[in-house]
Amino acid sequence: MSDLFMTPRSPTGTWEELSENEKAWIEFIRVISSGRDPKVTPARVRALRELLDAG
């Protein structure tokens, strides 16, 4: 069985070298995870997709 999703790769370089879009996504994840670094799991990916699609 193939993977359900591809694990995101961490950005290389410094914070200043990230695009505004990359910075926004990192901040978004920090906010919704209460500052924790949650492990990526298929269930969490599905839940996040459902939340984003609901808007």
Residue pairs with C-beta under 8 A, 6 or more apart in sequence:
4 42
4 45
5 40
5 42
5 45
7 40
8 40
11 17
11 18
11 22
15 23
18 26
32 48
38 44
